Amino acid sequence: MPEEQKYKNVDVKKEALEAEKRIRPYVLETPLEYSRYLSQLGHNKVYLKLENTQRTGSFKFRGAANHILSLTAGEIQRGLITASTGNHGAAFAELLEILGYEGTIYLPENASKGKVDVLRSYNIHLKFIGNDCEVAEATARATANKNNQVFISPYNHPKVIGGQATIAMELERQLDKIDVVFAPVGGGGLMSGISAYLKLIDKTIQCIGCQPEHSAVMYASVKAGRIIKMESKPTLADGVFGGIEQGAITFDICRDNVDDYILLSEEEIAYGIRLILEHHYMLIEGAAALSVASFLKTKEKFRDKTVVLIISGKKISLDNLKKVIC
């Protein structure tokens, strides 16, 4: 049984408040940028929460930092191990370099080349296995258990969720009113933190999960009432590619706090990337474009509302960029 299964009732607000104090010396408070183009297009107020400007170029730094910084000296000495398709791995490697620790990252063999190249720039051990992040996670966790190491989950731990919830705390400071938040969903750590925290502030805030049609595991699991295994196809939104481990605490949190899910085609994701490049002069990765594409698909429902789009990361490979703009 995964260790995280023992966390049945995560107090996200408590975890977020503790994370805010713990990680603030290391993380950036990312900008909230008003999008005139999207606001005029949807007849509302649209803001981009630019987590692509966070350290290592992704929101993942928050959760990884919170978990690692919460460990005891004894736990650190036992060794740290994780699994990642790229962004969580970069966050893990960055913080270990800052703190002078060593660690190992397991990745699927089909991980984005651009993200893998970033990881190779760190003094970190990389091991490749399988073609799905779920396989890499299971192997990394089994290895950690066997060797008495500490596994740093990309999404499935209260400290990781608490770290991601600090995004919602920043939004609370940056905006007087929020009606709707769109955020990408993979394993659910980001949306768990944001949605659970915001619902505690104001239950009327709508939280919309955004997934690619090619890898909509959380949506299908919530619909089925249990975590299911299903094949994920290659997607431009590689940051949310793959399955969810059995017993993941993010499932219950997303089930209880996410109001709706929007599924996107590859063409819609590509358009979202192009739109931000054209109108905000900013490169974003496919997972980040899910929020943009979901808003575009449903904008009529949110007329006259204040909308926040979580721009989760910036790492897009040259191959994927060519597919988008050519």
DRENDO-1510 file (C-alpha; in Angstrom, 1 decimal, always signed):
<recs>
REC; n; res; u; v; w
REC; 1; MET; +0.0; +0.0; +0.0 .
REC; 2; PRO; +1.4; +3.4; -1.0 .
REC; 3; GLU; +2.4; +5.5; +2.0 .
REC; 4; GLU; +0.1; +8.3; +0.9 .
REC; 5; GLN; -3.0; +6.1; +1.4 .
REC; 6; LYS; -2.8; +6.8; +5.1 .
REC; 7; TYR; -3.7; +10.5; +4.4 .
REC; 8; LYS; -7.4; +10.2; +4.3 .
REC; 9; ASN; -8.4; +13.8; +5.2 .
REC; 10; VAL; -5.8; +16.3; +4.0 .
REC; 11; ASP; -6.2; +19.7; +5.7 .
REC; 12; VAL; -5.2; +21.7; +2.6 .
REC; 13; LYS; -5.5; +25.1; +4.3 .
REC; 14; LYS; -3.2; +24.0; +7.1 .
REC; 15; GLU; -0.7; +22.5; +4.6 .
REC; 16; ALA; -0.8; +25.6; +2.5 .
REC; 17; LEU; -0.2; +28.0; +5.5 .
REC; 18; GLU; +2.7; +25.9; +6.6 .
REC; 19; ALA; +4.1; +25.6; +3.0 .
REC; 20; GLU; +3.9; +29.4; +2.6 .
REC; 21; LYS; +6.2; +29.9; +5.5 .
REC; 22; ARG; +8.5; +27.0; +4.6 .
REC; 23; ILE; +9.1; +27.7; +0.9 .
REC; 24; ARG; +8.7; +31.5; +0.6 .
REC; 25; PRO; +12.5; +32.1; +0.8 .
REC; 26; TYR; +12.9; +29.8; -2.3 .
REC; 27; VAL; +9.9; +30.4; -4.5 .
REC; 28; LEU; +8.8; +33.4; -6.5 .
REC; 29; GLU; +5.4; +35.1; -6.2 .
REC; 30; THR; +4.5; +34.8; -9.8 .
REC; 31; PRO; +2.8; +37.7; -11.7 .
REC; 32; LEU; -0.9; +37.9; -12.5 .
REC; 33; GLU; -1.2; +39.4; -16.0 .
REC; 34; TYR; -4.4; +40.9; -17.4 .
REC; 35; SER; -5.2; +39.6; -20.9 .
REC; 36; ARG; -6.9; +42.3; -22.8 .
REC; 37; TYR; -7.3; +40.1; -25.8 .
REC; 38; LEU; -9.0; +37.2; -24.0 .
REC; 39; SER; -11.1; +39.6; -21.9 .
REC; 40; GLN; -12.5; +41.3; -25.0 .
REC; 41; LEU; -13.0; +38.0; -26.7 .
REC; 42; GLY; -15.0; +36.5; -23.9 .
REC; 43; HIS; -16.6; +39.7; -22.5 .
REC; 44; ASN; -15.1; +39.2; -19.1 .
REC; 45; LYS; -11.9; +39.9; -17.1 .
REC; 46; VAL; -9.3; +37.3; -17.8 .
REC; 47; TYR; -6.0; +37.0; -15.9 .
REC; 48; LEU; -3.0; +34.7; -16.5 .
REC; 49; LYS; -1.3; +33.3; -13.5 .
REC; 50; LEU; +2.2; +33.0; -14.8 .
REC; 51; GLU; +3.6; +29.9; -13.2 .
REC; 52; ASN; +5.8; +29.6; -16.3 .
REC; 53; THR; +7.9; +32.3; -14.6 .
REC; 54; GLN; +8.4; +30.3; -11.5 .
REC; 55; ARG; +11.9; +28.9; -10.7 .
REC; 56; THR; +12.6; +26.0; -13.1 .
REC; 57; GLY; +9.8; +27.3; -15.3 .
REC; 58; SER; +6.9; +25.5; -13.7 .
REC; 59; PHE; +4.6; +25.4; -10.7 .
REC; 60; LYS; +6.1; +22.1; -9.7 .
REC; 61; PHE; +8.9; +23.8; -7.8 .
REC; 62; ARG; +6.4; +24.8; -5.1 .
REC; 63; GLY; +5.3; +21.2; -4.2 .
REC; 64; ALA; +8.7; +19.6; -4.5 .
REC; 65; ALA; +10.3; +22.3; -2.4 .
REC; 66; ASN; +7.7; +22.0; +0.3 .
REC; 67; HIS; +8.1; +18.2; +0.6 .
REC; 68; ILE; +11.9; +18.2; +0.6 .
REC; 69; LEU; +12.2; +21.2; +3.0 .
REC; 70; SER; +9.8; +19.4; +5.5 .
REC; 71; LEU; +12.1; +16.3; +5.8 .
REC; 72; THR; +14.3; +15.6; +8.8 .
REC; 73; ALA; +18.1; +15.3; +8.5 .
REC; 74; GLY; +17.8; +11.6; +9.0 .
REC; 75; GLU; +15.4; +11.3; +6.1 .
REC; 76; ILE; +17.7; +13.3; +3.9 .
REC; 77; GLN; +20.6; +11.0; +4.7 .
REC; 78; ARG; +18.6; +7.9; +3.7 .
REC; 79; GLY; +18.5; +9.3; +0.1 .
REC; 80; LEU; +15.9; +11.0; -2.1 .
REC; 81; ILE; +14.2; +9.5; -5.1 .
REC; 82; THR; +11.4; +10.7; -7.4 .
REC; 83; ALA; +9.7; +10.1; -10.8 .
REC; 84; SER; +8.9; +12.7; -13.4 .
REC; 85; THR; +8.2; +13.5; -17.0 .
REC; 86; GLY; +10.3; +16.7; -16.6 .
REC; 87; ASN; +9.0; +19.6; -14.7 .
REC; 88; HIS; +8.8; +17.9; -11.3 .
REC; 89; GLY; +12.2; +16.4; -11.9 .
REC; 90; ALA; +13.7; +19.8; -12.7 .
REC; 91; ALA; +12.2; +21.2; -9.5 .
REC; 92; PHE; +13.6; +18.3; -7.5 .
REC; 93; ALA; +17.0; +18.7; -9.1 .
REC; 94; GLU; +17.1; +22.4; -8.6 .
REC; 95; LEU; +16.3; +22.3; -4.9 .
REC; 96; LEU; +18.7; +19.5; -4.3 .
REC; 97; GLU; +21.4; +21.5; -5.9 .
REC; 98; ILE; +20.6; +24.5; -3.8 .
REC; 99; LEU; +20.7; +22.5; -0.6 .
REC; 100; GLY; +23.7; +20.3; -1.6 .
REC; 101; TYR; +21.8; +17.0; -1.6 .
REC; 102; GLU; +21.9; +14.1; -4.0 .
REC; 103; GLY; +19.0; +12.2; -5.5 .
REC; 104; THR; +17.7; +10.0; -8.4 .
REC; 105; ILE; +15.0; +10.7; -10.9 .
REC; 106; TYR; +13.0; +8.0; -12.8 .
REC; 107; LEU; +11.5; +9.0; -16.1 .
REC; 108; PRO; +9.5; +7.3; -18.8 .
REC; 109; GLU; +11.6; +6.6; -21.9 .
REC; 110; ASN; +9.3; +8.8; -24.0 .
REC; 111; ALA; +9.7; +11.9; -21.8 .
REC; 112; SER; +10.0; +15.2; -23.7 .
REC; 113; LYS; +13.6; +15.6; -25.0 .
REC; 114; GLY; +13.7; +19.3; -24.1 .
REC; 115; LYS; +12.8; +18.5; -20.5 .
REC; 116; VAL; +15.3; +15.7; -20.3 .
REC; 117; ASP; +18.0; +17.9; -21.6 .
REC; 118; VAL; +17.3; +20.3; -18.8 .
REC; 119; LEU; +17.6; +17.5; -16.2 .
REC; 120; ARG; +20.9; +16.4; -17.7 .
REC; 121; SER; +22.4; +19.8; -16.9 .
REC; 122; TYR; +22.1; +19.0; -13.2 .
REC; 123; ASN; +24.3; +16.7; -11.1 .
REC; 124; ILE; +21.5; +14.2; -10.7 .
REC; 125; HIS; +21.1; +10.5; -11.4 .
REC; 126; LEU; +18.6; +9.7; -14.2 .
REC; 127; LYS; +17.0; +6.4; -14.9 .
REC; 128; PHE; +14.6; +5.6; -17.7 .
REC; 129; ILE; +11.9; +3.0; -17.6 .
REC; 130; GLY; +8.7; +2.2; -19.5 .
REC; 131; ASN; +6.6; +4.6; -21.6 .
REC; 132; ASP; +4.2; +6.0; -19.0 .
REC; 133; CYS; +4.8; +8.1; -15.9 .
REC; 134; GLU; +2.8; +5.7; -13.9 .
REC; 135; VAL; +5.4; +2.9; -14.6 .
REC; 136; ALA; +8.2; +5.3; -13.7 .
REC; 137; GLU; +6.4; +6.3; -10.5 .
REC; 138; ALA; +5.7; +2.7; -9.4 .
REC; 139; THR; +9.3; +1.7; -10.1 .
REC; 140; ALA; +10.7; +4.7; -8.2 .
REC; 141; ARG; +8.5; +4.1; -5.2 .
REC; 142; ALA; +9.3; +0.4; -5.1 .
REC; 143; THR; +13.0; +1.2; -5.3 .
REC; 144; ALA; +12.6; +3.7; -2.5 .
REC; 145; ASN; +10.8; +1.2; -0.3 .
REC; 146; LYS; +13.4; -1.5; -0.9 .
REC; 147; ASN; +16.3; +0.8; -0.1 .
REC; 148; ASN; +14.6; +2.7; +2.7 .
REC; 149; GLN; +14.8; +6.0; +0.7 .
REC; 150; VAL; +12.4; +8.9; +0.7 .
REC; 151; PHE; +10.1; +9.0; -2.4 .
REC; 152; ILE; +9.1; +12.6; -3.4 .
REC; 153; SER; +5.9; +12.2; -5.3 .
REC; 154; PRO; +5.1; +14.5; -8.3 .
REC; 155; TYR; +1.6; +15.0; -6.9 .
REC; 156; ASN; +0.4; +12.4; -4.4 .
REC; 157; HIS; +1.5; +13.8; -1.0 .
REC; 158; PRO; +0.0; +16.4; +1.4 .
REC; 159; LYS; +3.2; +18.4; +1.3 .
REC; 160; VAL; +3.2; +18.5; -2.5 .
REC; 161; ILE; -0.5; +19.5; -2.5 .
REC; 162; GLY; +0.2; +22.2; +0.2 .
REC; 163; GLY; +3.0; +23.6; -1.9 .
REC; 164; GLN; +0.8; +23.9; -5.0 .
REC; 165; ALA; -1.9; +25.5; -2.9 .
REC; 166; THR; +0.3; +28.5; -2.3 .
REC; 167; ILE; -0.7; +29.6; -5.8 .
REC; 168; ALA; -4.2; +30.0; -4.5 .
REC; 169; MET; -2.9; +32.0; -1.6 .
REC; 170; GLU; -1.2; +34.4; -4.0 .
REC; 171; LEU; -4.3; +34.7; -6.1 .
REC; 172; GLU; -6.2; +35.6; -2.9 .
REC; 173; ARG; -3.7; +38.5; -2.4 .
REC; 174; GLN; -3.7; +39.5; -6.0 .
REC; 175; LEU; -7.4; +39.7; -6.8 .
REC; 176; ASP; -10.3; +41.0; -4.8 .
REC; 177; LYS; -12.7; +38.7; -6.5 .
REC; 178; ILE; -12.4; +35.4; -8.4 .
REC; 179; ASP; -15.3; +33.7; -10.2 .
REC; 180; VAL; -13.6; +30.9; -12.2 .
REC; 181; VAL; -10.2; +29.2; -12.2 .
REC; 182; PHE; -9.0; +27.0; -15.1 .
REC; 183; ALA; -6.1; +24.7; -14.3 .
REC; 184; PRO; -4.5; +21.7; -16.1 .
REC; 185; VAL; -4.9; +18.3; -14.5 .
REC; 186; GLY; -2.5; +15.4; -14.7 .
REC; 187; GLY; -2.1; +13.5; -11.4 .
REC; 188; GLY; -4.1; +16.3; -9.8 .
REC; 189; GLY; -1.6; +17.8; -7.4 .
REC; 190; LEU; -2.0; +21.4; -8.8 .
REC; 191; MET; -5.8; +21.3; -9.0 .
REC; 192; SER; -6.1; +19.6; -5.6 .
REC; 193; GLY; -4.2; +22.4; -3.9 .
REC; 194; ILE; -5.8; +25.3; -5.8 .
REC; 195; SER; -9.4; +24.0; -5.7 .
REC; 196; ALA; -9.5; +22.8; -2.1 .
REC; 197; TYR; -8.0; +26.1; -0.9 .
REC; 198; LEU; -10.2; +28.3; -3.0 .
REC; 199; LYS; -13.4; +26.4; -2.0 .
REC; 200; LEU; -12.6; +27.0; +1.7 .
REC; 201; ILE; -12.4; +30.8; +0.9 .
REC; 202; ASP; -15.5; +30.9; -1.2 .
REC; 203; LYS; -17.5; +27.9; -2.3 .
REC; 204; THR; -19.0; +29.8; -5.2 .
REC; 205; ILE; -15.6; +29.9; -7.0 .
REC; 206; GLN; -15.8; +27.5; -9.9 .
REC; 207; CYS; -12.7; +25.3; -10.5 .
REC; 208; ILE; -12.4; +23.8; -14.0 .
REC; 209; GLY; -10.1; +21.0; -14.7 .
REC; 210; CYS; -8.4; +20.9; -18.1 .
REC; 211; GLN; -7.2; +17.7; -19.8 .
REC; 212; PRO; -6.2; +16.6; -23.2 .
REC; 213; GLU; -8.5; +14.1; -24.9 .
REC; 214; HIS; -5.4; +11.8; -25.3 .
REC; 215; SER; -4.8; +11.6; -21.6 .
REC; 216; ALA; -8.0; +12.3; -19.6 .
REC; 217; VAL; -7.4; +9.9; -16.8 .
REC; 218; MET; -8.6; +12.0; -13.9 .
REC; 219; TYR; -11.8; +12.9; -15.8 .
REC; 220; ALA; -12.5; +9.3; -16.6 .
REC; 221; SER; -11.7; +8.2; -13.1 .
REC; 222; VAL; -14.0; +10.8; -11.5 .
REC; 223; LYS; -16.7; +9.8; -13.9 .
REC; 224; ALA; -16.2; +6.1; -13.0 .
REC; 225; GLY; -16.1; +6.8; -9.3 .
REC; 226; ARG; -12.7; +5.1; -8.9 .
REC; 227; ILE; -9.1; +5.5; -10.2 .
REC; 228; ILE; -9.0; +3.6; -13.5 .
REC; 229; LYS; -6.2; +2.4; -15.7 .
REC; 230; MET; -6.4; +3.6; -19.3 .
REC; 231; GLU; -4.0; +4.0; -22.2 .
REC; 232; SER; -2.7; +7.6; -22.8 .
REC; 233; LYS; -1.8; +8.6; -26.3 .
REC; 234; PRO; +1.0; +11.1; -27.1 .
REC; 235; THR; -0.1; +14.7; -26.6 .
REC; 236; LEU; +1.3; +18.2; -26.9 .
REC; 237; ALA; +0.3; +18.5; -23.2 .
REC; 238; ASP; +3.1; +16.1; -22.2 .
REC; 239; GLY; +3.2; +17.6; -18.7 .
REC; 240; VAL; -0.1; +16.0; -17.8 .
REC; 241; PHE; +0.5; +12.7; -19.8 .
REC; 242; GLY; -0.1; +9.4; -18.1 .
REC; 243; GLY; -2.0; +7.6; -15.3 .
REC; 244; ILE; -2.7; +8.1; -11.7 .
REC; 245; GLU; -1.4; +5.6; -9.1 .
REC; 246; GLN; -4.0; +3.6; -7.1 .
REC; 247; GLY; -4.9; +5.2; -3.8 .
REC; 248; ALA; -3.8; +8.7; -4.9 .
REC; 249; ILE; -5.2; +11.3; -2.4 .
REC; 250; THR; -5.7; +13.7; -5.3 .
REC; 251; PHE; -8.6; +11.7; -6.6 .
REC; 252; ASP; -10.9; +12.4; -3.7 .
REC; 253; ILE; -9.9; +16.0; -3.5 .
REC; 254; CYS; -10.5; +16.6; -7.2 .
REC; 255; ARG; -13.7; +14.6; -7.1 .
REC; 256; ASP; -15.0; +16.8; -4.3 .
REC; 257; ASN; -13.8; +20.3; -5.4 .
REC; 258; VAL; -13.5; +20.4; -9.2 .
REC; 259; ASP; -16.8; +21.6; -10.7 .
REC; 260; ASP; -16.2; +20.5; -14.3 .
REC; 261; TYR; -13.7; +19.1; -16.7 .
REC; 262; ILE; -13.0; +20.3; -20.2 .
REC; 263; LEU; -11.3; +17.9; -22.7 .
REC; 264; LEU; -9.2; +19.3; -25.5 .
REC; 265; SER; -8.1; +18.0; -28.9 .
REC; 266; GLU; -4.5; +18.4; -30.0 .
REC; 267; GLU; -5.6; +21.1; -32.5 .
REC; 268; GLU; -7.2; +23.1; -29.6 .
REC; 269; ILE; -4.1; +22.8; -27.5 .
REC; 270; ALA; -1.9; +23.9; -30.4 .
REC; 271; TYR; -4.1; +26.9; -30.9 .
REC; 272; GLY; -3.8; +27.9; -27.3 .
REC; 273; ILE; +0.0; +27.8; -27.5 .
REC; 274; ARG; -0.1; +30.0; -30.7 .
REC; 275; LEU; -2.6; +32.5; -29.1 .
REC; 276; ILE; -0.4; +33.2; -26.1 .
REC; 277; LEU; +2.7; +33.5; -28.4 .
REC; 278; GLU; +0.9; +35.9; -30.7 .
REC; 279; HIS; -1.0; +38.0; -28.2 .
REC; 280; HIS; +1.3; +37.8; -25.1 .
REC; 281; TYR; +4.6; +37.2; -26.8 .
REC; 282; MET; +5.3; +34.3; -24.6 .
REC; 283; LEU; +6.2; +30.7; -25.2 .
REC; 284; ILE; +4.2; +28.2; -23.1 .
REC; 285; GLU; +4.1; +24.4; -23.0 .
REC; 286; GLY; +1.2; +22.3; -24.0 .
REC; 287; ALA; +0.0; +21.6; -20.5 .
REC; 288; ALA; -0.2; +25.3; -19.8 .
REC; 289; ALA; -2.2; +25.9; -23.0 .
REC; 290; LEU; -4.9; +23.6; -21.7 .
REC; 291; SER; -6.2; +26.4; -19.5 .
REC; 292; VAL; -6.3; +28.8; -22.4 .
REC; 293; ALA; -7.9; +26.3; -24.8 .
REC; 294; SER; -10.6; +25.4; -22.2 .
REC; 295; PHE; -11.5; +29.0; -21.6 .
REC; 296; LEU; -11.8; +29.5; -25.4 .
REC; 297; LYS; -14.1; +26.5; -25.6 .
REC; 298; THR; -16.4; +27.6; -22.8 .
REC; 299; LYS; -16.1; +31.4; -22.7 .
REC; 300; GLU; -19.8; +32.1; -23.4 .
REC; 301; LYS; -20.6; +30.4; -20.0 .
REC; 302; PHE; -18.5; +32.9; -18.1 .
REC; 303; ARG; -19.5; +36.2; -19.6 .
REC; 304; ASP; -19.0; +39.1; -17.2 .
REC; 305; LYS; -17.0; +36.9; -14.8 .
REC; 306; THR; -13.5; +37.3; -13.4 .
REC; 307; VAL; -11.5; +34.4; -14.8 .
REC; 308; VAL; -8.0; +33.1; -13.9 .
REC; 309; LEU; -6.1; +30.8; -16.3 .
REC; 310; ILE; -3.2; +28.9; -14.6 .
REC; 311; ILE; -0.3; +29.0; -17.0 .
REC; 312; SER; +1.5; +26.1; -15.5 .
REC; 313; GLY; +4.9; +25.9; -17.4 .
REC; 314; LYS; +7.0; +27.1; -20.3 .
REC; 315; LYS; +9.1; +24.1; -21.4 .
REC; 316; ILE; +8.1; +23.2; -24.9 .
REC; 317; SER; +10.4; +21.1; -27.1 .
REC; 318; LEU; +11.5; +22.4; -30.6 .
REC; 319; ASP; +9.7; +19.4; -32.2 .
REC; 320; ASN; +6.4; +20.3; -30.5 .
REC; 321; LEU; +6.9; +24.0; -31.3 .
REC; 322; LYS; +7.4; +23.1; -35.0 .
REC; 323; LYS; +4.1; +21.2; -35.0 .
REC; 324; VAL; +2.3; +24.2; -33.5 .
REC; 325; ILE; +3.6; +27.0; -35.7 .
REC; 326; CYS; +4.3; +25.2; -39.0 .
</recs>
